[in-house]
């Protein structure tokens, strides 16, 4: 069968396979792979469906593979094309409410010859058996073990429930505005915060065009919240600033802010968002590992590059991309960035280090190893935090899986804060 003879809907499934391949074999983020993988799709709905298939398959990958392996004489390689095709067919039929006949008919053109018979046979066996996917999904084995050791069995179990449900949408408001909060609806979990249901069309919400808020998970807002409002003439440097939520928090809290990022494209998007909310900051394209300011700042915020395992609810591919070697290399990079960031703070100023990671090696271990002379830990206090968050015994802030579970959850995060005494 040629592409011209494909059943309707096959191109979207072919794009979904390219997306899975880009993530699992090439190690790319799902969003970064979208443009290339869906280039042949003309309709936005088809591109969205391809993304939905791939994202749901990544959420449920261990369980999909367990089903596939239960119906084959011996496990096929992880990167085998029939396994990819079966993942796409099964996740549609068992999780996305696609009729089984449509799920398999639109996937069979993605494989040829004997593999096509294998895919058809395995899919048919599983459907006839009435097999189902577990709810909530299982984490990848290595991730589940690692998080259970780090945060306990209850937190690892909470992560399963976290990945099963679409994450809500959090807005950070430009200023406290009770009238806007009432107009937006939702719930308020902190000052200048509104939480709305998953799937809310944000561009249609009140205040979007006027720049009265921006999208930012409540956990991601905590590092800048722990800096607070600026004193007169207070200066702040935001290292690795994009996508820019923290830059906007600092600027709208009165800080004279300089935003540093290596990506000109990402800084360009940040500049557009700053324009939308009517905030100002200096934007500098530079490598934070070597850049130095002309003068030391009152506050330096380092939201360091990391494995991003804390944002697994919205980006399930991180669970498969963040392998131990990658985590180790990123932790080493964070330690170097933190030591360099410490040179940018004036005496009496503060240094804040944050990561959206659920790995101790990208949080507590980096903070524990920080030993720049003249710095002392500035412990996070419970009265600085929204309800549901709490500092640990060391004065760090860790947001583990299960935080705010009854209110819709929060991304995994780590924050440490120091004051430069000399």
Secondary structure, DSSP 8 states (H G I E B T S, - for coil): --GGG--TTHHHHHHHHHHHHHHHTT---HHHHHHHHTTT---HHHHHHHHHHHHHHHHTHHHHHHHHHHTSSS---TT-HHHHHHHHHHHHHHHS---HHHHHHHHHTTS-HHHHHHHHHHHHHHHHHT----SS----HHHHHHHHHHH-HHHHHHHHHHHHS---EEEEESS--HHHHHHH-SB--STTEEEE-TT--GGGSTTTTTT-EEE--TTTTHHHHTT-S--TT-EEEEET-TT-HHHHHHHHTT-EEEEEES-HHHHHHHHHHHHHHT---EEEE--TTT---SS-EEEEEEE-----GGGTTT-TTHHHH--HHHHHHHHHHHHHHHHHHGGGEEEEEEEEEEES---GGGTHHHHHH---TTEEE----GGGS-TT--B-TTS-EEE-TTTTGGGT----EEEEEEEE--
